[in-house]
Amino acid sequence: MKTEASSALFLKAKQYIPGGVNSPVRACKAVGCDPLFIRRALGSKVYDVDGNEFVDFVCSWGPMILGHNHPAVVEAITKALADGTSFGAPCPGEIELAELVVDALPSVERVRFVSSGTEATMSAIRLARGYTGRKKVVKFDGCYHGHADSFLVKAGSGVITLGIPGSPGVPEDIVKNTISIPYNDATALEKTLREGADDIACVIIEPVAGNMGVVPPAVGFLVRLRELTAALGIVLIFDEVITGFRLSFGGAQSFYGINPDLTCLGKIIGGGLPVGAYGGRQEIMALISPEGPVYQAGTLSGNPLAMAAGTATLRVLREPGFYDRLNQKAAAYADELAALAARYAVPITLNRVGSMMTGFFTSEPVSDYETAMLADAAKYGSFYREMLAQGIYLAPSQFEAAFVSLAHSQQDLQRALEMTESSFKKMRN
């Protein structure tokens, strides 16, 4: 595989951009290689600047559930582009997408659009503090909610990947108001919430963790979380930036039958363009300025191109049977992966929910941050490099999700299985 053009661009990028990338995991340090620079994408494939073709399981870290450059999304963006790229004023597309989101998510009565998932989660905790008059935020070890100060305590995603315990630049006054507890630990949850109820504004959780690798909630954990927060007057925030419109048209909250007070969205609702959103119960959302006193604003919020892309995407997703077909495809693929691992005695624990999955290089079950950390990241790095050389594009970190999209054909999945088998054979030898 030729990488000369990517290597040259990476050297040039490092002259102007810290680390040569605009998001840390992209640097590929955790998998022992330099990043590839992608020139274009179509359907299930991405193509780098050297002309190499890859079957893509990163899917832009989740948004491309329809695949790259889906015709309906391209048509919507092109039509919107003819009218302008940004207005800094209300546009009809905001209402169309808002109506789709409110109709889809059981707990969302009103929604506010922003430009990223981080902006959505940051705004949601401010709103929760304004609503409750309390300061403290409870999160879960290994969950990642963006890079706002409050969320970098025992965070997932790039923070785990790069082995960073937190981050310089985060004031101690902010850290002391963030409590991080083990994911899926109902005992720790109950103790923390009952002892601190008077000071806790909100609990924020990925209902399916996707940023320490895919870790599903234990049976009954989300139910108990909802019961406790409701009883103690604590705002429950579902961070559905990954799971929103990924697991079902109603997100993880429909998938598990749990209604949070606030929901954060991103990725899929932008159809591949930068979008975030937060929404929830009417009485809480009414506190957002200009209707209420909790201030939040954004110059590019409700951008007409992003609204058009998101609306087109959601209209495809609501077609009858879409998620049944997608999840069945992902389940069959995951079953074959697990069978290969067993056949070649490769110690892998495969966690899957819907069309998102992670193969952890460990024989132990993975149910939280501590067990995720048992995975052999060096072995994953070797596997990543081998798969990349054979045309399979995976996340450059053991602690991220792989995604199956509408565009992945049976031929794509079979090719990935064949390359996986080849890699497992080499591991055994």
C-alpha positions as CSV (number, residue, x, y, z in Angstrom):
1,M,0.0,0.0,0.0
2,K,1.4,3.4,-1.1
3,T,1.3,6.1,1.5
4,E,3.8,8.7,0.2
5,A,1.3,11.4,-0.5
6,S,-0.3,11.0,3.0
7,S,3.1,11.0,4.6
8,A,4.1,14.2,2.9
9,L,0.8,15.9,3.8
10,F,1.2,14.8,7.5
11,L,4.7,16.4,7.6
12,K,3.3,19.6,6.1
13,A,0.2,19.6,8.4
14,K,2.5,19.4,11.5
15,Q,4.0,22.7,10.6
16,Y,0.7,24.5,10.9
17,I,-1.6,22.3,13.0
18,P,-0.8,21.0,16.5
19,G,0.1,17.3,16.0
20,G,-0.9,17.7,12.4
21,V,-4.5,16.9,13.1
22,N,-7.7,18.7,14.3
23,S,-8.8,16.0,16.6
24,P,-6.3,14.0,18.6
25,V,-7.3,10.3,17.9
26,R,-6.8,11.0,14.2
27,A,-3.0,11.2,14.6
28,C,-3.1,7.4,14.9
29,K,-0.4,7.4,17.7
30,A,-2.3,4.6,19.6
31,V,-2.0,2.2,16.6
32,G,1.6,2.9,15.8
33,C,1.4,4.6,12.4
34,D,0.8,7.9,10.7
35,P,-2.7,8.9,9.5
36,L,-4.0,8.6,6.0
37,F,-5.4,11.7,4.4
38,I,-8.7,11.0,2.8
39,R,-9.5,12.7,-0.5
40,R,-13.1,11.4,-1.1
41,A,-15.7,8.9,0.0
42,L,-18.7,7.2,-1.6
43,G,-21.1,4.6,-0.2
44,S,-19.2,2.2,2.0
45,K,-15.7,3.3,0.8
46,V,-13.2,6.0,1.5
47,Y,-10.2,6.8,-0.8
48,D,-7.0,8.3,0.4
49,V,-4.7,10.8,-1.4
50,D,-2.5,7.9,-2.7
51,G,-5.5,6.4,-4.4
52,N,-6.0,3.5,-2.0
53,E,-9.6,2.2,-1.5
54,F,-10.9,1.1,1.9
55,V,-14.1,-0.4,3.2
56,D,-15.0,2.2,5.9
57,F,-16.2,1.1,9.4
58,V,-15.4,4.5,11.0
59,C,-18.3,6.2,9.1
60,S,-17.0,9.6,10.1
61,W,-17.2,8.3,13.7
62,G,-20.9,7.4,13.4
63,P,-22.8,10.0,11.3
64,M,-22.7,8.2,8.0
65,I,-25.4,5.7,8.8
66,L,-26.6,5.9,5.1
67,G,-23.1,5.7,3.8
68,H,-21.1,8.5,2.2
69,N,-22.7,10.8,-0.3
70,H,-26.1,9.3,-0.2
71,P,-28.1,10.6,-3.1
72,A,-30.9,12.0,-1.1
73,V,-28.5,13.9,1.2
74,V,-26.4,15.2,-1.7
75,E,-29.6,16.5,-3.4
76,A,-30.8,18.2,-0.3
77,I,-27.5,19.9,0.3
78,T,-27.1,21.0,-3.3
79,K,-30.6,22.5,-3.3
80,A,-30.0,24.4,0.0
81,L,-26.6,25.5,-1.3
82,A,-28.2,27.3,-4.2
83,D,-29.9,29.6,-1.7
84,G,-26.9,30.4,0.4
85,T,-24.5,28.9,3.0
86,S,-25.4,30.8,6.1
87,F,-27.8,33.4,7.1
88,G,-27.4,34.0,10.9
89,A,-31.1,34.2,10.9
90,P,-34.1,31.8,11.2
91,C,-34.7,29.6,8.2
92,P,-37.5,27.1,7.4
93,G,-35.1,24.1,7.5
94,E,-34.7,24.5,11.3
95,I,-38.4,23.9,11.8
96,E,-38.5,20.9,9.5
97,L,-35.7,19.2,11.3
98,A,-37.0,20.2,14.7
99,E,-40.4,18.6,13.9
100,L,-38.7,15.4,12.9
101,V,-36.6,15.2,16.1
102,V,-39.5,16.0,18.4
103,D,-41.8,13.5,16.6
104,A,-39.1,10.8,16.8
105,L,-37.8,11.0,20.4
106,P,-40.4,10.2,23.1
107,S,-38.9,12.6,25.8
108,V,-38.2,15.6,23.6
109,E,-40.9,18.3,23.5
110,R,-38.7,21.1,22.3
111,V,-35.2,21.2,20.8
112,R,-32.4,23.7,20.3
113,F,-29.8,23.2,17.5
114,V,-26.1,23.9,18.0
115,S,-23.0,23.1,16.0
116,S,-21.4,20.2,17.8
117,G,-22.0,17.4,20.3
118,T,-19.7,19.1,22.8
119,E,-21.8,22.3,22.5
120,A,-25.0,20.3,23.1
121,T,-23.7,18.6,26.2
122,M,-22.1,21.7,27.6
123,S,-25.4,23.6,27.1
124,A,-27.5,20.8,28.6
125,I,-25.6,20.8,31.9
126,R,-25.9,24.6,32.1
127,L,-29.6,24.3,31.6
128,A,-29.8,21.5,34.3
129,R,-28.0,23.7,36.7
130,G,-30.2,26.6,35.9
131,Y,-33.3,24.5,36.4
132,T,-32.3,22.9,39.7
133,G,-30.2,25.7,41.2
134,R,-27.6,23.0,42.0
135,K,-23.9,22.8,40.9
136,K,-22.7,19.3,40.7
137,V,-22.6,17.0,37.7
138,V,-22.4,13.2,37.9
139,K,-20.9,11.3,35.0
140,F,-19.5,7.8,34.5
141,D,-16.0,6.6,34.2
142,G,-15.0,6.1,30.5
143,C,-18.0,8.0,29.1
144,Y,-17.1,10.9,26.8
145,H,-19.3,13.9,26.5
146,G,-17.1,16.2,24.5
147,H,-14.2,18.4,25.6
148,A,-15.9,20.9,27.8
149,D,-14.1,21.3,31.2
150,S,-16.7,19.5,33.2
151,F,-16.4,16.3,31.1
152,L,-12.7,15.7,31.1
153,V,-12.6,13.9,34.4
154,K,-12.1,10.1,33.7
155,A,-13.3,10.7,30.2
156,G,-13.4,8.3,27.2
157,S,-12.5,8.6,23.5
158,G,-9.2,10.3,22.9
159,V,-8.6,10.9,26.6
160,I,-8.4,7.1,27.1
161,T,-6.7,6.5,23.7
162,L,-3.8,8.9,24.5
163,G,-3.6,7.8,28.2
164,I,-4.5,11.3,29.5
165,P,-5.9,11.3,33.1
166,G,-7.6,14.6,32.7
167,S,-6.4,17.8,31.1
168,P,-4.2,20.8,32.1
169,G,-6.2,24.0,31.8
170,V,-9.3,22.7,33.7
171,P,-9.7,24.7,36.9
172,E,-9.9,22.8,40.2
173,D,-13.1,24.6,41.0
174,I,-14.7,22.9,38.0
175,V,-13.3,19.5,38.7
176,K,-14.6,19.5,42.3
177,N,-18.1,19.9,40.9
178,T,-17.8,16.8,38.7
179,I,-18.3,13.4,40.2
180,S,-17.3,10.4,38.1
181,I,-18.5,6.9,39.1
182,P,-18.2,3.4,37.6
183,Y,-20.5,2.7,34.7
184,N,-23.0,-0.1,35.3
185,D,-22.4,0.0,39.1
186,A,-25.9,0.3,40.6
187,T,-24.6,0.4,44.2
188,A,-22.2,3.3,43.6
189,L,-25.0,5.1,41.7
190,E,-27.5,4.8,44.5
191,K,-24.9,5.8,47.2
192,T,-23.7,8.8,45.2
193,L,-27.1,10.2,44.3
194,R,-28.7,9.7,47.7
195,E,-25.8,11.2,49.7
196,G,-25.4,14.2,47.3
197,A,-28.9,14.8,46.1
198,D,-29.1,18.3,47.5
199,D,-26.1,19.4,45.4
200,I,-26.4,17.3,42.3
201,A,-28.0,19.1,39.3
202,C,-27.8,16.3,36.8
203,V,-26.5,12.9,35.8
204,I,-25.3,12.6,32.2
205,I,-24.7,9.2,30.6
206,E,-24.2,7.6,27.3
207,P,-27.1,5.1,27.5
208,V,-24.8,2.8,25.5
209,A,-21.2,3.8,26.1
210,G,-19.4,4.3,22.8
211,N,-16.2,6.0,23.8
212,M,-14.5,3.4,25.8
213,G,-15.5,1.0,23.1
214,V,-19.1,-0.2,23.0
215,V,-20.3,-1.1,26.4
216,P,-24.0,-1.7,26.8
217,P,-26.0,-0.9,30.0
218,A,-26.4,-3.8,32.4
219,V,-29.9,-5.2,32.7
220,G,-32.0,-2.8,34.9
221,F,-29.2,-0.2,35.2
222,L,-30.9,2.5,33.2
223,V,-34.3,1.8,34.8
224,R,-32.7,2.3,38.3
225,L,-31.0,5.4,37.1
226,R,-34.3,6.9,35.9
227,E,-36.1,5.9,39.2
228,L,-33.4,7.5,41.4
229,T,-33.1,10.8,39.4
230,A,-36.8,11.2,39.3
231,A,-37.3,10.6,43.0
232,L,-34.4,12.9,44.0
233,G,-35.3,15.8,41.6
234,I,-32.1,15.3,39.6
235,V,-32.1,16.0,35.9
236,L,-31.3,12.9,33.8
237,I,-29.4,13.7,30.6
238,F,-29.0,11.1,27.9
239,D,-26.0,11.8,25.7
240,E,-27.3,10.3,22.5
241,V,-24.7,12.0,20.2
242,I,-23.7,8.5,19.0
243,T,-26.9,6.5,19.8
244,G,-29.4,9.0,18.6
245,F,-31.0,7.7,15.4
246,R,-28.3,4.9,15.4
247,L,-30.0,2.2,17.5
248,S,-33.6,3.1,16.4
249,F,-35.5,6.0,15.0
250,G,-36.3,7.0,18.6
251,G,-32.7,6.6,19.8
252,A,-31.5,4.6,22.8
253,Q,-34.4,6.0,24.8
254,S,-36.9,4.1,22.6
255,F,-34.6,1.1,22.3
256,Y,-34.6,0.7,26.1
257,G,-37.9,2.3,26.9
258,I,-36.4,5.0,29.2
259,N,-37.4,8.7,29.0
260,P,-34.6,11.1,30.2
261,D,-35.3,14.8,31.0
262,L,-32.9,16.1,28.5
263,T,-31.3,14.5,25.4
264,C,-28.1,15.6,23.6
265,L,-27.8,14.8,19.9
266,G,-25.2,15.1,17.1
267,K,-23.6,13.1,14.3
268,I,-26.5,11.5,12.4
269,I,-28.9,14.5,12.8
270,G,-26.5,16.5,10.6
271,G,-26.2,13.9,7.8
272,G,-22.4,14.3,7.9
273,L,-22.3,18.1,8.4
274,P,-21.5,19.7,11.8
275,V,-24.6,19.7,14.0
276,G,-25.6,19.2,17.6
277,A,-28.8,19.6,19.5
278,Y,-30.3,19.3,22.9
279,G,-33.9,19.0,23.8
280,G,-36.3,17.7,26.5
281,R,-39.3,18.5,28.5
282,Q,-41.1,21.8,27.9
283,E,-40.8,23.1,31.4
284,I,-37.0,22.7,31.3
285,M,-36.5,24.0,27.8
286,A,-38.6,27.1,28.5
287,L,-35.6,28.3,30.6
288,I,-33.4,28.8,27.5
289,S,-32.9,32.3,26.3
290,P,-34.7,34.3,24.9
291,E,-37.7,32.6,26.4
292,G,-35.9,32.2,29.8
293,P,-32.8,33.3,31.7
294,V,-30.3,30.5,30.8
295,Y,-28.1,31.9,28.0
296,Q,-26.9,29.9,25.0
297,A,-26.2,31.2,21.5
298,G,-24.4,30.2,18.3
299,T,-23.7,32.1,15.1
300,L,-24.0,29.0,12.9
301,S,-26.7,27.3,14.9
302,G,-29.4,26.0,12.6
303,N,-27.1,26.3,9.5
304,P,-29.3,25.8,6.4
305,L,-27.0,23.2,4.8
306,A,-26.8,21.2,8.0
307,M,-30.5,21.3,8.5
308,A,-31.1,20.1,5.0
309,A,-28.7,17.2,5.3
310,G,-30.1,16.2,8.6
311,T,-33.7,16.3,7.4
312,A,-32.9,14.3,4.3
313,T,-31.1,11.7,6.4
314,L,-33.9,11.3,9.0
315,R,-36.5,11.0,6.2
316,V,-34.7,7.9,4.9
317,L,-34.2,6.5,8.4
318,R,-37.9,6.6,9.2
319,E,-38.8,4.3,6.2
320,P,-40.5,1.1,7.5
321,G,-38.0,-1.7,8.3
322,F,-34.8,0.4,8.0
323,Y,-33.5,-0.5,11.4
324,D,-34.5,-4.1,11.3
325,R,-32.5,-4.5,8.1
326,L,-29.5,-2.6,9.4
327,N,-29.3,-4.3,12.7
328,Q,-29.8,-7.8,11.2
329,K,-26.9,-7.1,8.8
330,A,-24.7,-5.9,11.7
331,A,-25.7,-8.9,13.9
332,A,-24.8,-11.4,11.2
333,Y,-21.5,-9.7,10.6
334,A,-20.7,-9.6,14.4
335,D,-21.6,-13.3,14.7
336,E,-19.1,-14.2,12.0
337,L,-16.4,-12.1,13.6
338,A,-17.0,-13.9,17.0
339,A,-16.9,-17.3,15.2
340,L,-13.5,-16.4,13.6
341,A,-12.1,-15.3,16.9
342,A,-13.1,-18.6,18.5
343,R,-11.8,-20.6,15.5
344,Y,-8.3,-19.1,15.7
345,A,-8.3,-18.8,19.5
346,V,-7.8,-15.0,19.4
347,P,-8.9,-13.6,22.8
348,I,-11.6,-11.1,21.8
349,T,-14.7,-10.0,23.6
350,L,-17.2,-8.6,21.0
351,N,-19.7,-6.1,22.3
352,R,-22.5,-5.0,20.0
353,V,-25.7,-3.0,20.3
354,G,-27.6,-2.5,17.0
355,S,-25.2,-1.4,14.3
356,M,-22.3,-0.3,16.6
357,M,-19.7,-2.7,18.0
358,T,-16.2,-3.1,19.4
359,G,-13.9,-6.1,19.5
360,F,-11.9,-5.8,22.7
361,F,-8.6,-7.8,22.6
362,T,-9.3,-9.5,25.9
363,S,-11.0,-12.7,26.9
364,E,-12.7,-11.1,29.9
365,P,-16.2,-9.6,29.6
366,V,-16.2,-5.8,29.2
367,S,-18.9,-4.0,31.2
368,D,-17.2,-0.8,32.4
369,Y,-14.1,1.4,32.3
370,E,-11.9,-1.0,34.3
371,T,-12.7,-4.0,32.3
372,A,-12.3,-2.1,29.0
373,M,-8.8,-1.2,30.2
374,L,-7.9,-4.9,30.3
375,A,-7.9,-4.9,26.5
376,D,-4.6,-5.3,24.8
377,A,-4.2,-2.0,23.0
378,A,-0.9,-3.0,21.5
379,K,-2.4,-6.1,19.9
380,Y,-5.3,-4.0,18.6
381,G,-2.7,-1.7,17.0
382,S,-1.1,-4.6,15.2
383,F,-4.5,-5.8,14.0
384,Y,-5.4,-2.2,12.9
385,R,-2.2,-1.9,10.8
386,E,-2.8,-5.4,9.2
387,M,-6.4,-4.6,8.3
388,L,-5.5,-1.2,6.9
389,A,-2.9,-2.7,4.7
390,Q,-5.6,-5.0,3.3
391,G,-8.1,-2.3,2.6
392,I,-10.2,-2.2,5.8
393,Y,-10.5,1.1,7.5
394,L,-11.1,0.8,11.3
395,A,-11.0,3.4,14.1
396,P,-7.4,4.1,15.1
397,S,-8.1,3.2,18.8
398,Q,-9.1,0.1,20.7
399,F,-11.5,2.2,22.6
400,E,-13.9,3.4,19.8
401,A,-16.8,1.9,18.0
402,A,-17.1,0.3,14.6
403,F,-20.2,1.1,12.6
404,V,-22.2,-0.7,9.9
405,S,-24.1,1.4,7.5
406,L,-26.8,1.0,4.9
407,A,-24.2,1.2,2.2
408,H,-22.2,-1.8,3.4
409,S,-22.9,-4.6,1.0
410,Q,-22.6,-8.3,1.7
411,Q,-19.5,-8.2,-0.5
412,D,-18.0,-5.5,1.7
413,L,-18.7,-7.5,4.9
414,Q,-17.4,-10.7,3.4
415,R,-14.2,-8.9,2.3
416,A,-13.8,-7.6,5.8
417,L,-14.3,-11.1,7.3
418,E,-11.7,-12.6,4.9
419,M,-9.2,-10.0,5.9
420,T,-10.0,-10.5,9.5
421,E,-9.4,-14.3,9.1
422,S,-6.1,-13.6,7.4
423,S,-5.0,-11.3,10.3
424,F,-6.1,-13.9,12.9
425,K,-4.1,-16.6,11.2
426,K,-1.0,-14.4,11.5
427,M,-1.7,-13.8,15.2
428,R,-2.0,-17.5,15.9
429,N,1.3,-18.2,14.1
